Amino acid sequence: LIALEHKSLDDQYLVSERAAQMEPDKMLLIAGEKLTLKELLYGIFLISANDGAEVLAEGTTGSEQSSSANRDEFINLMNSKAGQLGMKNTYFANPTGLDEDNNNSYSTAYDLAILTRYLIRNYPEVVEISQTPHIYFPITQTHQDYDMYSGINLLTTYPGVTGLKTGYTPEAGYTLITLARKNNHEVIGVLIGSEARRDEARELLDYSFANL
């Protein structure tokens, strides 16, 4: 959301050495490459690319500061936006959501639903990205080729599902935000701490559509 508020989808980002070394889920970005915001968003939504998220954090503000200072500014913008949206029980410690030693991000299912609704209303192109089961970017003068498959099984197994995002940390467990559209209804489902997120998402969506 913060990147989309400050950049266009065709704007290019430079991959730093630090961002390229991010683990565990990654696009396998190489330091010195340049990718567009749209290409990085595909990596973030399809394979939860932590290296891609770090590239956005370092290159979005466009200031002349160091990439570390830009990253700090980006995180501050994330938390400011959360406050503006009324996400009262949310804090972002980093751009990835990964657990840290003593300063973890946190949120709630309700807050994440608020964020998702705002994002898809204001930037519907994100839905197009997140509903893509597979994408291939050929090699260019600025980057290697990338071949990525979505981690959301429901895209191809549950009619109406159009994204949105998987996640996992040891603290949060398996998480999933699901967007589904059917019979002129739209449902956002949020699971945190799930042990069987695909089955639980099906149950949640079945219940929601049956009661609309």
C-alpha positions in Angstrom: 0.0 0.0 0.0 2.7 2.5 0.9 4.7 1.7 -2.2 1.6 2.2 -4.4 0.8 5.5 -2.7 4.3 6.9 -3.6 5.2 5.1 -6.9 3.7 4.0 -10.2 3.7 0.3 -11.2 6.3 1.0 -13.9 8.8 2.7 -11.6 12.0 0.8 -11.2 13.7 -0.2 -7.9 17.4 -1.1 -7.4 18.2 -4.3 -5.5 20.7 -3.7 -2.7 23.1 -6.3 -1.3 21.2 -6.3 2.0 17.8 -6.9 0.4 19.1 -9.7 -1.9 20.3 -11.6 1.2 16.8 -11.6 2.9 15.5 -15.0 3.9 13.6 -17.3 3.9 11.0 -16.9 1.1 12.5 -14.9 -1.8 12.5 -14.2 -5.5 16.3 -14.8 -5.5 16.9 -11.2 -6.4 20.5 -10.3 -7.3 22.2 -7.1 -6.0 22.4 -4.5 -8.7 19.3 -5.7 -10.6 16.5 -3.3 -11.4 12.8 -4.4 -11.3 9.6 -2.5 -11.6 7.2 -2.1 -8.7 4.7 -4.3 -10.5 7.3 -7.1 -10.9 8.2 -6.9 -7.2 4.5 -7.0 -6.2 4.1 -10.2 -8.2 7.0 -11.7 -6.1 5.5 -10.4 -2.9 2.0 -11.7 -3.5 2.7 -15.0 -5.2 5.7 -16.3 -3.2 5.8 -14.0 -0.2 9.2 -12.6 -1.4 10.9 -11.0 1.6 13.7 -9.8 -0.5 11.2 -8.0 -2.7 9.5 -6.4 0.3 12.9 -5.1 1.5 13.6 -3.6 -1.9 10.3 -1.7 -1.7 11.2 -0.4 1.7 14.6 0.8 0.7 13.5 2.5 -2.6 10.0 3.9 -2.2 10.5 7.3 -0.5 12.9 8.5 -3.1 14.8 10.7 -0.7 18.6 11.2 -0.8 19.1 9.4 2.4 20.8 6.0 2.8 18.7 2.9 2.0 18.7 2.2 5.8 17.2 5.6 6.5 14.7 5.2 3.7 13.7 1.8 5.2 13.1 3.4 8.6 11.0 6.1 6.9 9.0 3.4 5.0 8.2 1.6 8.3 7.1 4.8 9.9 4.8 5.4 6.9 3.4 1.9 7.4 2.5 2.6 11.0 1.1 6.0 10.3 -1.2 4.6 7.6 -2.3 1.9 10.0 -3.3 4.6 12.5 -5.1 6.5 9.8 -7.1 3.5 8.8 -8.2 2.8 12.4 -6.0 -0.4 12.8 -5.9 0.1 16.5 -4.2 -3.2 17.4 -1.4 -3.2 14.7 2.3 -2.5 14.8 4.8 -3.0 12.0 8.4 -3.6 13.1 9.7 -4.3 9.6 8.5 -4.4 5.9 8.2 -8.2 5.8 6.2 -9.3 8.9 9.0 -11.7 9.9 9.6 -12.2 13.6 12.5 -10.4 15.2 14.4 -11.2 18.4 12.8 -8.5 20.5 10.5 -6.4 18.4 7.8 -8.3 16.5 5.1 -6.9 14.3 1.6 -7.7 15.5 -2.0 -7.3 14.2 -5.5 -8.8 14.4 -7.8 -10.4 11.9 -10.1 -7.4 12.1 -7.3 -4.9 11.4 -6.0 -7.0 8.5 -9.5 -7.0 7.0 -9.6 -3.2 7.3 -6.3 -3.0 5.5 -7.3 -5.5 2.8 -10.6 -3.7 2.1 -8.8 -0.3 1.7 -6.1 -1.8 -0.5 -8.4 -3.5 -3.0 -10.8 -0.5 -3.1 -8.0 2.0 -3.9 -5.6 -0.2 -5.8 -7.6 -2.9 -7.6 -4.6 -3.8 -9.7 -3.4 -5.6 -6.6 -6.3 -8.1 -7.1 -5.2 -8.7 -10.6 -1.7 -9.5 -9.4 -2.7 -11.7 -6.5 -5.1 -13.8 -8.5 -2.4 -14.9 -10.9 -1.6 -18.6 -10.5 1.7 -18.4 -12.4 3.8 -15.7 -14.1 7.0 -15.7 -16.0 9.3 -12.7 -16.5 11.9 -13.2 -19.2 15.4 -11.9 -18.9 16.0 -8.2 -19.6 18.9 -5.9 -19.7 18.2 -5.0 -16.0 17.3 -8.4 -14.4 17.4 -12.2 -14.8 14.3 -14.2 -15.6 11.7 -15.0 -12.9 9.3 -17.9 -12.9 6.8 -17.8 -10.0 3.7 -19.8 -8.9 1.1 -18.6 -6.3 1.1 -20.2 -2.9 -2.7 -19.9 -2.8 -4.1 -23.3 -3.7 -7.7 -22.0 -3.5 -7.2 -19.9 -6.7 -7.6 -23.0 -8.8 -9.8 -25.1 -6.4 -12.4 -22.7 -5.0 -14.6 -20.9 -7.5 -14.7 -17.2 -6.9 -11.4 -16.9 -5.1 -9.3 -14.0 -6.5 -6.3 -13.8 -4.1 -4.9 -12.4 -1.8 -2.0 -13.3 0.5 -0.4 -16.2 2.4 2.0 -15.9 5.4 3.8 -17.7 8.1 5.9 -16.9 11.1 6.6 -19.2 14.2 4.8 -16.7 16.3 1.7 -16.1 14.1 1.6 -19.6 12.6 0.1 -20.2 9.2 -1.9 -17.2 8.0 -4.1 -16.4 5.0 -6.1 -13.5 3.7 -8.6 -14.7 1.1 -10.6 -12.5 -1.3 -13.6 -14.2 -2.9 -16.3 -12.8 -5.2 -19.5 -14.7 -6.0 -23.1 -13.9 -6.8 -22.4 -10.1 -6.5 -21.0 -10.6 -3.1 -17.4 -10.0 -1.9 -15.9 -11.7 1.1 -12.6 -11.1 2.8 -11.5 -13.9 5.0 -8.6 -13.6 7.5 -7.0 -16.6 9.2 -4.2 -16.3 11.8 -2.6 -19.1 13.7 -4.2 -21.7 11.4 -3.1 -25.4 11.3 -5.0 -26.2 8.1 -5.5 -22.8 6.4 -6.8 -24.2 3.1 -9.5 -26.3 4.7 -10.4 -23.5 7.2 -10.6 -20.9 4.5 -13.0 -23.1 2.6 -15.1 -23.5 5.7 -15.0 -19.7 6.3 -16.0 -18.9 2.7 -18.7 -21.6 2.6 -20.3 -20.2 5.8 -20.0 -16.6 4.6 -21.6 -17.0 1.2 -24.3 -19.2 2.6 -25.3 -16.5 5.1 -25.2 -13.5 2.8 
